[in-house]
Structure formats: structure tokens, C-alpha cells
Amino acid sequence: MAVRTRRRRRAASPQERAEELTRAARSTCAPLARAGSGEKDAALLAAADLLGRRRRRIRDANAKDLRAGRKADLSSALLDRLEITPARLAKMAEGLAQIAALPDPVGEVMRGWRRPSGLRIRKVRTPIGVIFMIYESRPNVTIDAGGLALKSGNAVILRGGKEALHSNLALGACLAEAVRKSGLPQAAVQVVDTPDRALVEALLQRNESIDVVIPRGGKGLIRTVLAQSSIPVIMHLDGVCHVYVDASADLDMARRIVVNAKVQRPGVCNAMETLLVHRDVAAAFLPKCLRALRRAGVELRGCPATRKAARGVAVKPTEEADWWTEYLDLVLSVKVVDSLDQAIAHINTYGSRHTDAIVTADVSAAERFRNEVDSSSVMVNASTRFSDGFEYGLGAEMGISTNKLHARGPMGLEELTTYKFLVDGDGHVRE
Amino acid sequence: MAVRTRRRRRAASPQERAEELTRAARSTCAPLARAGSGEKDAALLAAADLLGRRRRRIRDANAKDLRAGRKADLSSALLDRLEITPARLAKMAEGLAQIAALPDPVGEVMRGWRRPSGLRIRKVRTPIGVIFMIYESRPNVTIDAGGLALKSGNAVILRGGKEALHSNLALGACLAEAVRKSGLPQAAVQVVDTPDRALVEALLQRNESIDVVIPRGGKGLIRTVLAQSSIPVIMHLDGVCHVYVDASADLDMARRIVVNAKVQRPGVCNAMETLLVHRDVAAAFLPKCLRALRRAGVELRGCPATRKAARGVAVKPTEEADWWTEYLDLVLSVKVVDSLDQAIAHINTYGSRHTDAIVTADVSAAERFRNEVDSSSVMVNASTRFSDGFEYGLGAEMGISTNKLHARGPMGLEELTTYKFLVDGDGHVRE
């Protein structure tokens, strides 16, 4: 006891705090893996309920963050992302209820078979273990990610942006409290209660006790995580998404898709950043389409052929850097290409292998585009904006992974699981 | 041309060579992804044929490695692993024919569905891209890994141990030649032709052009890869595998399983390293079982209760380090436990989450063991030695992954693939 008291007196080091957090998380893995859907869903619904009952406490915590944000001169866009309005809080609660309604991925027999020797083998879905989620600004991620982790039987350590610290703590407390009330271990959901970066660094060193890191935020964050840690990472990097308008495209359809992909929500990763147009339809397609984009407030940048075909619509010249850029804004670069091959080559060179679309009436062009564009989502005659877990019907979304391994593209509950092989014999030995 | 000649004159730097290798590999990705099973299988069968026709060349290359190995005082075990006997060469050819006979994973529609909006979505298996495989000693890995990579449509860069350099080059040349003859790009299979470690380090920096690193070898190798690279890694770490003999076990069955798991092939990762025995059956089980193990040449180390129950069989005392050790040899540590809980706790603490088995007649003990042991393979009444791609009927094996993400446990062709979402609309835009 004396030792304990003495240790308590001085502040714990980041390493000690990291160990405490991960040890607590790890200790919940076995009971979480065993937990039935009933207990997990009850916890999710209880958390949804608590969000409503504690709305004042959450509003006060959020107000503290907003005041600090204004003092720190955060942009109005950032302040908007930070704010928890009553509608947004209601949406978080609704999200938890939706997660509760989804089928439990844990325990699913993915495949089962019998070997000639009589050995029975099952490949069964299990939780991954401990997830460390690092994210920026939007506090609803605390609820979404916490809820998805819980449903998939994983312990989660949540580390949001420092601007949202009080909001995240208030939201996380609802989850942890609900987990405890449902008879599950409270440490299944932990929100890091300090903006200290040294603690993040210490957590990133804990290979033995963290199974996966999921960073969601700017490239800087992701690069830092990759550089500092050898824990497996599920990344959410950039979306330099393309729409290619083929020579055979229905040009009205193409215009609707292009405008939608650019302007419906320009600040997200599945919005279009570069438009490619086959030269045979450039003159017929571009003027009307570019006018529609301008009318929607889009700044246009184009290759020489684009500017020539623009017929009076204001198009600035592009620079090499434009083709690599994720604007996340009402800006678009436009290029006229000679062929489908050139379009595919452009996408595979400059794209980020996120989401790319072709508008075409030609079956074989569609098939070549599907096969040869190396992106996690490849669309034919649809807006890139559909690349999203909810739109795909996965029922939930942890993010859109730019990994090729484990999870690629929109991530749902299944992507938060791993599997084990269960092998049953009757005294089987190997000859 | 002048520039090229000048560049050729000086030796290329490791960075330049790494770029050359990866650029060549990357350039084969699109044709490999497009290739039909027919072409890939033809290449595999042509390679099998070439192994036979070039047996002299391969034997000479192998003899060179063996001579150098003897000079360098390699152990007889290592020299044995290095040797390509006619039987082993025939087995490599047979392995290629088996891979050719397997179903092609690429293009498989893993799931397909239609959304309420009419959008059609397919999740389709695709190659990963470029695989960098680093392995030690046994030259057959060149053929196995090269064949599996080819069948799954991936480009592969193979870097074997320096002791096997000439053997690996001779074997790899058969694969590359067969690939070329079948109309596929020869650089799909490249064997690194130098033992230079700087080149490996340079390759490990090429995040943009290598999609996954698969190291197979000692822990040192894997730690180095993890430390040096931020490319995703599929690891093959250690197997500290356990057999737990429950109070309800059929003791004859238990003895057969224990002896098989330890002695049938002690040098591999799925061999048992620690035996756990419930105290209620320790006296009845241990003497006969330990005698059988001693007779098979196993050195025994045991906890005090084991040594007490051993009744005259020579059992050395264990040290704490023993419980953590993968002997890969005819050595076994033995512990008497008080309960199923203690057995599970021991396995989850000291084990490596590879393969663990229970011998029991009790349905609920079996079920608790299956659920609570956090290992990639959990066996009931079967030897740990079954944990293997061929034994599971996966038809092939790239290794046994100790990752939790992407591939866990025995890895077949499917684990060498990723997927993409193909989305088909009729002008769909998002509201």
C-alpha cells in the first residue's frame, strides 16, 4: 500500500499511463469476446438513452470546447464540425440504435468443412482485440467508433482531437457507463483524457497490447503514426477521385454525375477531384458541363485542350501539382484524354486508388475500366459519392480504408473482426 | 543513349537497384491482374517441366552453395535444409502442378447485391499487387512462393538466404522463363541476385511500389523488417504451442496426441512446446506419457508438481524462461495446472497465439477452450501438427501467419488477394 501511495503522489509518466490504458483494455477482451449480442446491444441502446438524458452535461462540455476553440481562433468550418447541436446528438443516438440492430459479426462460421481424415474445420469470426483509434475534430466519431468497436467485441481506446477533448469525454462517459450497466467491463471503451502527445507516442509503442491503430484525419497524422509505430495500421488516406467521360457516354447522364460527384459534398474523400473527358466528346460535353459547375461555384482548372473547348467558361491553366491534389473544396481539375487507355493510365498514376468512375454506354469500355483501374471502388455510370458504408448497405461505417490488406474501401463491422480456425478431431494425430 | 551508357558504367546504388526491381515488378501488375487462369496455369506447368529439364544446372548451382556452406561451417542441419535432392526437386515440380490445379482466386465475386436505389454492388477478389518475400535457407520456398504469387496474379520479388543464392537463382530462372514463354511478363517473378543487405533495406523503403512484405524466418529477421519498414507485413513469428490435458481426457488419446505434437516433427512452428496437465489426472497420466516422450528422445523440463508426479522419469526443473520458449527441438516443458481456467490463462499469457489444443471428453470444457484461447488455430482432441494449409485443405501454403489482420493462421491463395468494390448504376447520383 505504501508503495502504491507513493506512486500515486507523483504524476504518472506517459509510459505508465499507456500501460494502464492498454492493460485495462486488454483485460476486457476475454469477456467482450464471450459477450452475447444481447448484452452488447443492450449496452448500445443504454448508451443511446444516456446521450439523451445527459444532453445538458454534453452541451456544457461542448460549450467549453467551443469557447476554447473561438479563443484559439479556429476557423468557422472547424467550429462547425466541433459543435454538438441537439440534432447531431439525436443522430448519434440513432446511429447507436442502428448498430444495435445490425447482425453480430462475432461467432459467424465463415466456412466449415470436413477433411478426408474426418477432422472438422471451421473458420470463425472473432474480435480483433484492442483497437486504438486516433481522430480529429468531429466528436460524433467517439460515439460511432465506440459503438462499432463494442458491437464487434473489441476494446477501444479513443483519442480525439484536443479541441474536442471535453465533448469526447462527455460522450465517451455515456458509452462506458452503459457498458458497465449492461454487465460488461467498463474499460471496453476508454477515452484518453489528456491532449498530451507523449501519451499517444507511448501508446504507439505498445505492440504487444494494441492490435490495430486506426487513424482518421489529415495525412500528417497518418504519416506520424506510420513512422512511429510498428502496430498494424488501417489508414484513411486521401481520395483523389476521378470521373472519366468516355466517347460513348450519354452526355446528360455524364453531366449529372460529374456535378453530383463534385458539388454534392466537396469536403469529403469520395468527392471527385479530377474530371477526364475523351477528346471525341470534349467539344460537345465540356461547355455545358463546365457552365453547370461554375454555376455551382466550382473553380475550374484545365489542360490546354480543356481551356480551348471551354468556349468562354473561365478555366485557369493546371499545373502538374493539380493532378495529384485532393482539393476537398469547390475546385476541379479537368483533362482531355485521347483514349480509354490514357484515362486509365492517368488514374493509376495520379489517383489515390480510392474511388473512380467511368460514364460510358460501351460494355467493353466499362469492363476494361473495372478490371484495369486499381482502386478500392470502381463505378460505372454512378457518382463517386456512393463510395460509403451506408450507401453500400454495410449498415455502418468505421471509415473508408485506403489499405489494400485486411480492409479495403468502406469498412463495416466485419472489417473490425479477424478469425480463428477451430479444429475438432477424435484423437487425430499426424502421420 | 550516352547518358544510359555512362550510367551503366558505374555500379548502380542499392536505391537504384531497388527502384529498378520494383518498377519492373509494378509494370507487370496490370497484365498479371488481367491474365486468365489458362495462361497462369500454363506458366506453372511449364515451370514444373523446366525444373526437370534443367535439373543438372540446378544441381550445379546447388553444389556451389553447398560447397560454400561447408567452407563457412554451416551446421549439418542447415546444409541438409539447403540441399536440393532429386526427390526434393520432383516435389517442387509436383507442388507447382498442384497450384495449377487449384481454383483461381482472382475474379471471384465474394458477394454481390442490389441496393434499394437499383445500384448493383459486387465485392470482387483481385491480386494485391507487388509482394516482397524475404526468407531463409530452404530453396524450395522460391518455387512455392513464386508459384503461389503467380497463381494469385501478384508480382513477387524473392530474396532468399545468401547461403542459397545460386540455388534460388537457378530455380527462379525456371519460373521467370516459364512465365515469359506463356506470354506473361517475365518480371512477374524476380529473384534478388545479390546477398547485399543494403538492397533489402532500400526495398523496405519503397512503400509506394511494394504492397506487402512477407518475411519467413527467425525473429531477428522479422523484427528488422518491422523496424525498418512501414510497408504492411504478414509475419510468420514463433509458435509456442500448447497441449492441455483436461481432467476428463481419454488418457490414451491424450498420450498419442502429446507424443505426436512433440516428436513427429519438432523443428516446425506447429509442434508443441509446453504440455499442461490438469492436477486431477497428473498422477495417472504423467508417468506413462513422460516415459513415452523420453523414449522418443525428448528432454523434459517440469514444474515441481510435474517432477513429483514423474515417478522416476528424468525431468529437469523449469525456469520462467522455459514457458516463453519455442524450442523447435526435442525439448518440452510440462506444467500441472489446477483448472481449465489456469490452463487458458497460461496459454494466453505465455503462448504466441499460434496453435493450441485441448484433450477432453467434456463438451463444455471444449467449448470454453475454443472461445477463450486467443490463438489462430484451436484444436480439440487433435494434434497441433495439423495446423497447416495442406492439412486444412487450403491446397497450398504460403506460411502460417501470426498476424491478426488480413491473414491469420495457415495462408493459402485467398490470403494473397485483396478485393475491390464494383458499382454499377444507370446514372445514379446521390441526393
Interface residues (C-beta under 8 A of the other chain):
Chain A: C29 A30 A33 R34 W113 R115 L119 I121 T126 I128 G129 D211 V212 L226 A227 S230 P232 I234 D250 M253 R256 I257 V259 N260 A261 Q264 N348 R370 N371 E372 D374 S375 S376 S377 V378 M379 V380 N381 A382 S383 R385 F386 S387 E391 Y392 G393 N403 K404 L405 H406 R408 G409 P410 T418 Y419 K420 F421 L422 V423 D424 G425 D426 G427 H428 V429 R430
Chain B: C29 A30 A33 R34 W113 R115 L119 I121 T126 I128 G129 D211 V212 L226 A227 S230 P232 I234 D250 M253 R256 I257 V259 N260 A261 Q264 N348 R370 N371 E372 D374 S375 S376 S377 V378 M379 V380 N381 A382 S383 R385 F386 S387 E391 Y392 G393 N403 K404 L405 H406 R408 G409 P410 T418 Y419 K420 F421 L422 V423 D424 G425 D426 G427 H428 V429 R430
